[in-house]
Amino acid sequence: MNADFDHELTPDQWEVLKALRTPARERRRLNSMVVSQLVDLGLAVIDDGTATITQDGRKVLIRGSSRLLDVAA
């Protein structure tokens, strides 16, 4: 696996990262501390006061999806 996208995210970070896929007006309130952690990792950005998933965040989410399914099984 490419180390650039191999992140060990907490369950809260995964949930917030998944929530960032939806438009800001449709999402519930996000945990600001977790958003800050994702920004520090380069997986999200704050744009005009709104958290947005980055391209790297999308790649991590897609690459991590199969691992998340393995955990759920």
PDB file of N, CA, C and O in Angstrom:
ATOM      1  N   MET A   1       0.852  -1.179   0.000  1.00  0.00           N
ATOM      2  CA  MET A   1       0.000   0.000   0.000  1.00  0.00           C
ATOM      3  C   MET A   1       0.892   1.236   0.000  1.00  0.00           C
ATOM      4  O   MET A   1       1.933   1.251   0.657  1.00  0.00           O
ATOM      5  N   ASN A   2       0.502   2.240  -0.713  1.00  0.00           N
ATOM      6  CA  ASN A   2       1.244   3.493  -0.779  1.00  0.00           C
ATOM      7  C   ASN A   2       1.211   4.183   0.576  1.00  0.00           C
ATOM      8  O   ASN A   2       0.137   4.437   1.122  1.00  0.00           O
ATOM      9  N   ALA A   3       2.381   4.486   1.117  1.00  0.00           N
ATOM     10  CA  ALA A   3       2.468   5.088   2.455  1.00  0.00           C
ATOM     11  C   ALA A   3       1.808   6.451   2.517  1.00  0.00           C
ATOM     12  O   ALA A   3       1.398   6.887   3.592  1.00  0.00           O
ATOM     13  N   ASP A   4       1.696   7.144   1.364  1.00  0.00           N
ATOM     14  CA  ASP A   4       1.064   8.466   1.356  1.00  0.00           C
ATOM     15  C   ASP A   4      -0.392   8.396   1.808  1.00  0.00           C
ATOM     16  O   ASP A   4      -0.924   9.361   2.357  1.00  0.00           O
ATOM     17  N   PHE A   5      -1.035   7.249   1.574  1.00  0.00           N
ATOM     18  CA  PHE A   5      -2.452   7.137   1.888  1.00  0.00           C
ATOM     19  C   PHE A   5      -2.740   6.130   2.985  1.00  0.00           C
ATOM     20  O   PHE A   5      -3.901   5.804   3.236  1.00  0.00           O
ATOM     21  N   ASP A   6      -1.708   5.636   3.639  1.00  0.00           N
ATOM     22  CA  ASP A   6      -1.874   4.647   4.688  1.00  0.00           C
ATOM     23  C   ASP A   6      -1.976   5.350   6.043  1.00  0.00           C
ATOM     24  O   ASP A   6      -0.973   5.546   6.729  1.00  0.00           O
ATOM     25  N   HIS A   7      -3.182   5.719   6.411  1.00  0.00           N
ATOM     26  CA  HIS A   7      -3.411   6.426   7.666  1.00  0.00           C
ATOM     27  C   HIS A   7      -4.156   5.518   8.630  1.00  0.00           C
ATOM     28  O   HIS A   7      -5.086   4.810   8.244  1.00  0.00           O
ATOM     29  N   GLU A   8      -3.741   5.547   9.872  1.00  0.00           N
ATOM     30  CA  GLU A   8      -4.446   4.817  10.925  1.00  0.00           C
ATOM     31  C   GLU A   8      -5.375   5.813  11.610  1.00  0.00           C
ATOM     32  O   GLU A   8      -4.988   6.470  12.577  1.00  0.00           O
ATOM     33  N   LEU A   9      -6.580   5.920  11.114  1.00  0.00           N
ATOM     34  CA  LEU A   9      -7.539   6.874  11.653  1.00  0.00           C
ATOM     35  C   LEU A   9      -8.390   6.221  12.732  1.00  0.00           C
ATOM     36  O   LEU A   9      -8.661   5.020  12.701  1.00  0.00           O
ATOM     37  N   THR A  10      -8.803   7.049  13.687  1.00  0.00           N
ATOM     38  CA  THR A  10      -9.702   6.573  14.729  1.00  0.00           C
ATOM     39  C   THR A  10     -11.103   6.441  14.133  1.00  0.00           C
ATOM     40  O   THR A  10     -11.376   7.009  13.075  1.00  0.00           O
ATOM     41  N   PRO A  11     -11.990   5.703  14.792  1.00  0.00           N
ATOM     42  CA  PRO A  11     -13.369   5.609  14.298  1.00  0.00           C
ATOM     43  C   PRO A  11     -14.030   6.992  14.155  1.00  0.00           C
ATOM     44  O   PRO A  11     -14.777   7.220  13.204  1.00  0.00           O
ATOM     45  N   ASP A  12     -13.764   7.902  15.082  1.00  0.00           N
ATOM     46  CA  ASP A  12     -14.335   9.252  14.985  1.00  0.00           C
ATOM     47  C   ASP A  12     -13.811   9.985  13.753  1.00  0.00           C
ATOM     48  O   ASP A  12     -14.564  10.689  13.079  1.00  0.00           O
ATOM     49  N   GLN A  13     -12.521   9.820  13.459  1.00  0.00           N
ATOM     50  CA  GLN A  13     -11.943  10.472  12.284  1.00  0.00           C
ATOM     51  C   GLN A  13     -12.546   9.901  11.003  1.00  0.00           C
ATOM     52  O   GLN A  13     -12.820  10.647  10.063  1.00  0.00           O
ATOM     53  N   TRP A  14     -12.757   8.581  10.959  1.00  0.00           N
ATOM     54  CA  TRP A  14     -13.388   7.977   9.779  1.00  0.00           C
ATOM     55  C   TRP A  14     -14.794   8.531   9.594  1.00  0.00           C
ATOM     56  O   TRP A  14     -15.184   8.871   8.477  1.00  0.00           O
ATOM     57  N   GLU A  15     -15.557   8.624  10.676  1.00  0.00           N
ATOM     58  CA  GLU A  15     -16.936   9.110  10.579  1.00  0.00           C
ATOM     59  C   GLU A  15     -16.986  10.552  10.080  1.00  0.00           C
ATOM     60  O   GLU A  15     -17.814  10.890   9.234  1.00  0.00           O
ATOM     61  N   VAL A  16     -16.106  11.398  10.598  1.00  0.00           N
ATOM     62  CA  VAL A  16     -16.082  12.797  10.149  1.00  0.00           C
ATOM     63  C   VAL A  16     -15.619  12.875   8.699  1.00  0.00           C
ATOM     64  O   VAL A  16     -16.177  13.646   7.918  1.00  0.00           O
ATOM     65  N   LEU A  17     -14.610  12.094   8.326  1.00  0.00           N
ATOM     66  CA  LEU A  17     -14.141  12.091   6.950  1.00  0.00           C
ATOM     67  C   LEU A  17     -15.263  11.673   5.998  1.00  0.00           C
ATOM     68  O   LEU A  17     -15.433  12.269   4.934  1.00  0.00           O
ATOM     69  N   LYS A  18     -16.024  10.652   6.383  1.00  0.00           N
ATOM     70  CA  LYS A  18     -17.169  10.239   5.564  1.00  0.00           C
ATOM     71  C   LYS A  18     -18.217  11.350   5.496  1.00  0.00           C
ATOM     72  O   LYS A  18     -18.803  11.583   4.438  1.00  0.00           O
ATOM     73  N   ALA A  19     -18.456  12.031   6.607  1.00  0.00           N
ATOM     74  CA  ALA A  19     -19.454  13.099   6.645  1.00  0.00           C
ATOM     75  C   ALA A  19     -19.058  14.281   5.763  1.00  0.00           C
ATOM     76  O   ALA A  19     -19.923  14.993   5.252  1.00  0.00           O
ATOM     77  N   LEU A  20     -17.772  14.489   5.586  1.00  0.00           N
ATOM     78  CA  LEU A  20     -17.305  15.611   4.767  1.00  0.00           C
ATOM     79  C   LEU A  20     -17.625  15.434   3.282  1.00  0.00           C
ATOM     80  O   LEU A  20     -17.494  16.378   2.504  1.00  0.00           O
ATOM     81  N   ARG A  21     -18.038  14.243   2.892  1.00  0.00           N
ATOM     82  CA  ARG A  21     -18.421  14.020   1.489  1.00  0.00           C
ATOM     83  C   ARG A  21     -19.730  14.718   1.150  1.00  0.00           C
ATOM     84  O   ARG A  21     -19.962  15.061  -0.009  1.00  0.00           O
ATOM     85  N   THR A  22     -20.574  14.929   2.125  1.00  0.00           N
ATOM     86  CA  THR A  22     -21.878  15.543   1.866  1.00  0.00           C
ATOM     87  C   THR A  22     -21.757  17.062   1.845  1.00  0.00           C
ATOM     88  O   THR A  22     -20.859  17.616   2.480  1.00  0.00           O
ATOM     89  N   PRO A  23     -22.648  17.747   1.122  1.00  0.00           N
ATOM     90  CA  PRO A  23     -22.615  19.212   1.113  1.00  0.00           C
ATOM     91  C   PRO A  23     -22.787  19.768   2.532  1.00  0.00           C
ATOM     92  O   PRO A  23     -23.511  19.199   3.348  1.00  0.00           O
ATOM     93  N   ALA A  24     -22.117  20.874   2.805  1.00  0.00           N
ATOM     94  CA  ALA A  24     -22.113  21.468   4.151  1.00  0.00           C
ATOM     95  C   ALA A  24     -23.523  21.743   4.657  1.00  0.00           C
ATOM     96  O   ALA A  24     -23.800  21.545   5.840  1.00  0.00           O
ATOM     97  N   ARG A  25     -24.401  22.188   3.799  1.00  0.00           N
ATOM     98  CA  ARG A  25     -25.764  22.537   4.248  1.00  0.00           C
ATOM     99  C   ARG A  25     -26.575  21.309   4.661  1.00  0.00           C
ATOM    100  O   ARG A  25     -27.580  21.434   5.361  1.00  0.00           O
ATOM    101  N   GLU A  26     -26.139  20.120   4.227  1.00  0.00           N
ATOM    102  CA  GLU A  26     -26.871  18.892   4.532  1.00  0.00           C
ATOM    103  C   GLU A  26     -26.282  18.101   5.694  1.00  0.00           C
ATOM    104  O   GLU A  26     -26.896  17.137   6.151  1.00  0.00           O
ATOM    105  N   ARG A  27     -25.105  18.489   6.181  1.00  0.00           N
ATOM    106  CA  ARG A  27     -24.489  17.685   7.243  1.00  0.00           C
ATOM    107  C   ARG A  27     -24.837  18.199   8.631  1.00  0.00           C
ATOM    108  O   ARG A  27     -25.160  19.368   8.841  1.00  0.00           O
ATOM    109  N   ARG A  28     -24.755  17.272   9.555  1.00  0.00           N
ATOM    110  CA  ARG A  28     -24.946  17.636  10.952  1.00  0.00           C
ATOM    111  C   ARG A  28     -23.674  18.310  11.457  1.00  0.00           C
ATOM    112  O   ARG A  28     -22.668  18.360  10.749  1.00  0.00           O
ATOM    113  N   ARG A  29     -23.720  18.814  12.649  1.00  0.00           N
ATOM    114  CA  ARG A  29     -22.553  19.481  13.233  1.00  0.00           C
ATOM    115  C   ARG A  29     -21.423  18.475  13.423  1.00  0.00           C
ATOM    116  O   ARG A  29     -21.635  17.372  13.927  1.00  0.00           O
ATOM    117  N   LEU A  30     -20.213  18.874  13.010  1.00  0.00           N
ATOM    118  CA  LEU A  30     -19.056  17.996  13.109  1.00  0.00           C
ATOM    119  C   LEU A  30     -18.225  18.345  14.333  1.00  0.00           C
ATOM    120  O   LEU A  30     -18.202  19.496  14.769  1.00  0.00           O
ATOM    121  N   ASN A  31     -17.554  17.363  14.878  1.00  0.00           N
ATOM    122  CA  ASN A  31     -16.666  17.552  16.014  1.00  0.00           C
ATOM    123  C   ASN A  31     -15.459  18.380  15.547  1.00  0.00           C
ATOM    124  O   ASN A  31     -14.652  17.906  14.748  1.00  0.00           O
ATOM    125  N   SER A  32     -15.340  19.598  16.039  1.00  0.00           N
ATOM    126  CA  SER A  32     -14.297  20.513  15.566  1.00  0.00           C
ATOM    127  C   SER A  32     -12.890  20.013  15.876  1.00  0.00           C
ATOM    128  O   SER A  32     -11.956  20.293  15.125  1.00  0.00           O
ATOM    129  N   MET A  33     -12.728  19.280  16.971  1.00  0.00           N
ATOM    130  CA  MET A  33     -11.409  18.747  17.301  1.00  0.00           C
ATOM    131  C   MET A  33     -10.990  17.688  16.275  1.00  0.00           C
ATOM    132  O   MET A  33      -9.834  17.650  15.854  1.00  0.00           O
ATOM    133  N   VAL A  34     -11.921  16.845  15.884  1.00  0.00           N
ATOM    134  CA  VAL A  34     -11.631  15.812  14.890  1.00  0.00           C
ATOM    135  C   VAL A  34     -11.372  16.460  13.530  1.00  0.00           C
ATOM    136  O   VAL A  34     -10.469  16.037  12.807  1.00  0.00           O
ATOM    137  N   VAL A  35     -12.147  17.475  13.176  1.00  0.00           N
ATOM    138  CA  VAL A  35     -11.916  18.197  11.923  1.00  0.00           C
ATOM    139  C   VAL A  35     -10.510  18.783  11.919  1.00  0.00           C
ATOM    140  O   VAL A  35      -9.808  18.703  10.912  1.00  0.00           O
ATOM    141  N   SER A  36     -10.098  19.366  13.031  1.00  0.00           N
ATOM    142  CA  SER A  36      -8.759  19.939  13.151  1.00  0.00           C
ATOM    143  C   SER A  36      -7.683  18.875  12.942  1.00  0.00           C
ATOM    144  O   SER A  36      -6.667  19.134  12.299  1.00  0.00           O
ATOM    145  N   GLN A  37      -7.907  17.684  13.483  1.00  0.00           N
ATOM    146  CA  GLN A  37      -6.958  16.587  13.302  1.00  0.00           C
ATOM    147  C   GLN A  37      -6.857  16.197  11.825  1.00  0.00           C
ATOM    148  O   GLN A  37      -5.766  15.935  11.319  1.00  0.00           O
ATOM    149  N   LEU A  38      -8.000  16.160  11.140  1.00  0.00           N
ATOM    150  CA  LEU A  38      -7.999  15.817   9.720  1.00  0.00           C
ATOM    151  C   LEU A  38      -7.307  16.903   8.893  1.00  0.00           C
ATOM    152  O   LEU A  38      -6.627  16.602   7.912  1.00  0.00           O
ATOM    153  N   VAL A  39      -7.479  18.151   9.287  1.00  0.00           N
ATOM    154  CA  VAL A  39      -6.789  19.252   8.609  1.00  0.00           C
ATOM    155  C   VAL A  39      -5.281  19.092   8.797  1.00  0.00           C
ATOM    156  O   VAL A  39      -4.517  19.251   7.845  1.00  0.00           O
ATOM    157  N   ASP A  40      -4.854  18.779  10.019  1.00  0.00           N
ATOM    158  CA  ASP A  40      -3.430  18.574  10.299  1.00  0.00           C
ATOM    159  C   ASP A  40      -2.850  17.433   9.451  1.00  0.00           C
ATOM    160  O   ASP A  40      -1.683  17.481   9.063  1.00  0.00           O
ATOM    161  N   LEU A  41      -3.658  16.415   9.165  1.00  0.00           N
ATOM    162  CA  LEU A  41      -3.220  15.284   8.352  1.00  0.00           C
ATOM    163  C   LEU A  41      -3.294  15.578   6.849  1.00  0.00           C
ATOM    164  O   LEU A  41      -2.826  14.783   6.034  1.00  0.00           O
ATOM    165  N   GLY A  42      -3.882  16.720   6.487  1.00  0.00           N
ATOM    166  CA  GLY A  42      -4.026  17.078   5.074  1.00  0.00           C
ATOM    167  C   GLY A  42      -5.201  16.400   4.397  1.00  0.00           C
ATOM    168  O   GLY A  42      -5.278  16.371   3.169  1.00  0.00           O
ATOM    169  N   LEU A  43      -6.122  15.850   5.191  1.00  0.00           N
ATOM    170  CA  LEU A  43      -7.270  15.148   4.638  1.00  0.00           C
ATOM    171  C   LEU A  43      -8.495  16.047   4.511  1.00  0.00           C
ATOM    172  O   LEU A  43      -9.482  15.678   3.874  1.00  0.00           O
ATOM    173  N   ALA A  44      -8.426  17.216   5.115  1.00  0.00           N
ATOM    174  CA  ALA A  44      -9.509  18.196   5.048  1.00  0.00           C
ATOM    175  C   ALA A  44      -8.894  19.590   5.074  1.00  0.00           C
ATOM    176  O   ALA A  44      -7.749  19.773   5.487  1.00  0.00           O
ATOM    177  N   VAL A  45      -9.669  20.556   4.631  1.00  0.00           N
ATOM    178  CA  VAL A  45      -9.276  21.966   4.701  1.00  0.00           C
ATOM    179  C   VAL A  45     -10.464  22.759   5.212  1.00  0.00           C
ATOM    180  O   VAL A  45     -11.614  22.330   5.117  1.00  0.00           O
ATOM    181  N   ILE A  46     -10.159  23.922   5.754  1.00  0.00           N
ATOM    182  CA  ILE A  46     -11.214  24.848   6.147  1.00  0.00           C
ATOM    183  C   ILE A  46     -11.245  25.937   5.079  1.00  0.00           C
ATOM    184  O   ILE A  46     -10.272  26.670   4.903  1.00  0.00           O
ATOM    185  N   ASP A  47     -12.353  26.037   4.376  1.00  0.00           N
ATOM    186  CA  ASP A  47     -12.513  27.007   3.296  1.00  0.00           C
ATOM    187  C   ASP A  47     -13.730  27.871   3.596  1.00  0.00           C
ATOM    188  O   ASP A  47     -14.857  27.377   3.634  1.00  0.00           O
ATOM    189  N   ASP A  48     -13.499  29.158   3.809  1.00  0.00           N
ATOM    190  CA  ASP A  48     -14.575  30.089   4.171  1.00  0.00           C
ATOM    191  C   ASP A  48     -15.348  29.619   5.400  1.00  0.00           C
ATOM    192  O   ASP A  48     -16.570  29.753   5.463  1.00  0.00           O
ATOM    193  N   GLY A  49     -14.623  29.064   6.380  1.00  0.00           N
ATOM    194  CA  GLY A  49     -15.240  28.631   7.624  1.00  0.00           C
ATOM    195  C   GLY A  49     -15.934  27.280   7.554  1.00  0.00           C
ATOM    196  O   GLY A  49     -16.566  26.858   8.522  1.00  0.00           O
ATOM    197  N   THR A  50     -15.825  26.598   6.419  1.00  0.00           N
ATOM    198  CA  THR A  50     -16.480  25.308   6.239  1.00  0.00           C
ATOM    199  C   THR A  50     -15.436  24.232   5.968  1.00  0.00           C
ATOM    200  O   THR A  50     -14.541  24.418   5.144  1.00  0.00           O
ATOM    201  N   ALA A  51     -15.555  23.119   6.657  1.00  0.00           N
ATOM    202  CA  ALA A  51     -14.634  22.000   6.436  1.00  0.00           C
ATOM    203  C   ALA A  51     -14.989  21.309   5.129  1.00  0.00           C
ATOM    204  O   ALA A  51     -16.158  21.073   4.822  1.00  0.00           O
ATOM    205  N   THR A  52     -13.940  20.990   4.364  1.00  0.00           N
ATOM    206  CA  THR A  52     -14.103  20.326   3.072  1.00  0.00           C
ATOM    207  C   THR A  52     -13.067  19.215   2.969  1.00  0.00           C
ATOM    208  O   THR A  52     -11.921  19.382   3.386  1.00  0.00           O
ATOM    209  N   ILE A  53     -13.474  18.096   2.416  1.00  0.00           N
ATOM    210  CA  ILE A  53     -12.546  16.983   2.221  1.00  0.00           C
ATOM    211  C   ILE A  53     -11.595  17.337   1.073  1.00  0.00           C
ATOM    212  O   ILE A  53     -12.007  17.940   0.082  1.00  0.00           O
ATOM    213  N   THR A  54     -10.331  16.962   1.213  1.00  0.00           N
ATOM    214  CA  THR A  54      -9.340  17.195   0.167  1.00  0.00           C
ATOM    215  C   THR A  54      -9.294  15.984  -0.770  1.00  0.00           C
ATOM    216  O   THR A  54      -9.905  14.948  -0.504  1.00  0.00           O
ATOM    217  N   GLN A  55      -8.566  16.138  -1.855  1.00  0.00           N
ATOM    218  CA  GLN A  55      -8.381  15.019  -2.776  1.00  0.00           C
ATOM    219  C   GLN A  55      -7.692  13.855  -2.058  1.00  0.00           C
ATOM    220  O   GLN A  55      -8.059  12.696  -2.252  1.00  0.00           O
ATOM    221  N   ASP A  56      -6.694  14.171  -1.229  1.00  0.00           N
ATOM    222  CA  ASP A  56      -6.028  13.121  -0.450  1.00  0.00           C
ATOM    223  C   ASP A  56      -7.004  12.463   0.520  1.00  0.00           C
ATOM    224  O   ASP A  56      -6.948  11.252   0.735  1.00  0.00           O
ATOM    225  N   GLY A  57      -7.898  13.258   1.103  1.00  0.00           N
ATOM    226  CA  GLY A  57      -8.908  12.706   2.001  1.00  0.00           C
ATOM    227  C   GLY A  57      -9.814  11.724   1.286  1.00  0.00           C
ATOM    228  O   GLY A  57     -10.173  10.683   1.838  1.00  0.00           O
ATOM    229  N   ARG A  58     -10.186  12.056   0.053  1.00  0.00           N
ATOM    230  CA  ARG A  58     -11.020  11.140  -0.741  1.00  0.00           C
ATOM    231  C   ARG A  58     -10.276   9.837  -1.028  1.00  0.00           C
ATOM    232  O   ARG A  58     -10.856   8.755  -0.947  1.00  0.00           O
ATOM    233  N   LYS A  59      -8.993   9.946  -1.362  1.00  0.00           N
ATOM    234  CA  LYS A  59      -8.198   8.755  -1.653  1.00  0.00           C
ATOM    235  C   LYS A  59      -8.073   7.869  -0.415  1.00  0.00           C
ATOM    236  O   LYS A  59      -8.182   6.646  -0.505  1.00  0.00           O
ATOM    237  N   VAL A  60      -7.845   8.491   0.737  1.00  0.00           N
ATOM    238  CA  VAL A  60      -7.738   7.725   1.985  1.00  0.00           C
ATOM    239  C   VAL A  60      -9.061   7.043   2.286  1.00  0.00           C
ATOM    240  O   VAL A  60      -9.083   5.884   2.700  1.00  0.00           O
ATOM    241  N   LEU A  61     -10.151   7.746   2.082  1.00  0.00           N
ATOM    242  CA  LEU A  61     -11.472   7.181   2.347  1.00  0.00           C
ATOM    243  C   LEU A  61     -11.748   5.986   1.442  1.00  0.00           C
ATOM    244  O   LEU A  61     -12.262   4.965   1.899  1.00  0.00           O
ATOM    245  N   ILE A  62     -11.410   6.108   0.168  1.00  0.00           N
ATOM    246  CA  ILE A  62     -11.640   5.011  -0.772  1.00  0.00           C
ATOM    247  C   ILE A  62     -10.724   3.835  -0.457  1.00  0.00           C
ATOM    248  O   ILE A  62     -11.172   2.688  -0.439  1.00  0.00           O
ATOM    249  N   ARG A  63      -9.453   4.108  -0.211  1.00  0.00           N
ATOM    250  CA  ARG A  63      -8.506   3.018   0.076  1.00  0.00           C
ATOM    251  C   ARG A  63      -8.823   2.349   1.410  1.00  0.00           C
ATOM    252  O   ARG A  63      -8.591   1.151   1.569  1.00  0.00           O
ATOM    253  N   GLY A  64      -9.344   3.096   2.353  1.00  0.00           N
ATOM    254  CA  GLY A  64      -9.645   2.541   3.665  1.00  0.00           C
ATOM    255  C   GLY A  64     -10.967   1.827   3.728  1.00  0.00           C
ATOM    256  O   GLY A  64     -11.234   1.107   4.689  1.00  0.00           O
ATOM    257  N   SER A  65     -11.807   2.009   2.722  1.00  0.00           N
ATOM    258  CA  SER A  65     -13.140   1.428   2.766  1.00  0.00           C
ATOM    259  C   SER A  65     -13.117  -0.085   2.899  1.00  0.00           C
ATOM    260  O   SER A  65     -13.891  -0.642   3.677  1.00  0.00           O
ATOM    261  N   SER A  66     -12.252  -0.757   2.164  1.00  0.00           N
ATOM    262  CA  SER A  66     -12.232  -2.219   2.245  1.00  0.00           C
ATOM    263  C   SER A  66     -11.752  -2.678   3.625  1.00  0.00           C
ATOM    264  O   SER A  66     -12.233  -3.683   4.148  1.00  0.00           O
ATOM    265  N   ARG A  67     -10.815  -1.950   4.205  1.00  0.00           N
ATOM    266  CA  ARG A  67     -10.357  -2.304   5.559  1.00  0.00           C
ATOM    267  C   ARG A  67     -11.478  -2.098   6.564  1.00  0.00           C
ATOM    268  O   ARG A  67     -11.618  -2.877   7.506  1.00  0.00           O
ATOM    269  N   LEU A  68     -12.274  -1.060   6.372  1.00  0.00           N
ATOM    270  CA  LEU A  68     -13.399  -0.823   7.275  1.00  0.00           C
ATOM    271  C   LEU A  68     -14.431  -1.936   7.166  1.00  0.00           C
ATOM    272  O   LEU A  68     -15.015  -2.340   8.173  1.00  0.00           O
ATOM    273  N   LEU A  69     -14.663  -2.438   5.952  1.00  0.00           N
ATOM    274  CA  LEU A  69     -15.592  -3.542   5.778  1.00  0.00           C
ATOM    275  C   LEU A  69     -15.077  -4.794   6.476  1.00  0.00           C
ATOM    276  O   LEU A  69     -15.861  -5.544   7.058  1.00  0.00           O
ATOM    277  N   ASP A  70     -13.762  -5.030   6.423  1.00  0.00           N
ATOM    278  CA  ASP A  70     -13.177  -6.184   7.103  1.00  0.00           C
ATOM    279  C   ASP A  70     -13.404  -6.105   8.608  1.00  0.00           C
ATOM    280  O   ASP A  70     -13.674  -7.122   9.248  1.00  0.00           O
ATOM    281  N   VAL A  71     -13.299  -4.918   9.172  1.00  0.00           N
ATOM    282  CA  VAL A  71     -13.488  -4.737  10.616  1.00  0.00           C
ATOM    283  C   VAL A  71     -14.948  -4.991  10.977  1.00  0.00           C
ATOM    284  O   VAL A  71     -15.239  -5.577  12.020  1.00  0.00           O
ATOM    285  N   ALA A  72     -15.865  -4.552  10.118  1.00  0.00           N
ATOM    286  CA  ALA A  72     -17.296  -4.694  10.403  1.00  0.00           C
ATOM    287  C   ALA A  72     -17.760  -6.136  10.292  1.00  0.00           C
ATOM    288  O   ALA A  72     -18.753  -6.515  10.912  1.00  0.00           O
ATOM    289  N   ALA A  73     -17.062  -6.938   9.516  1.00  0.00           N
ATOM    290  CA  ALA A  73     -17.496  -8.330   9.282  1.00  0.00           C
ATOM    291  C   ALA A  73     -17.249  -9.233  10.451  1.00  0.00           C
ATOM    292  O   ALA A  73     -17.564 -10.422  10.390  1.00  0.00           O
TER     293      ALA A  73
END
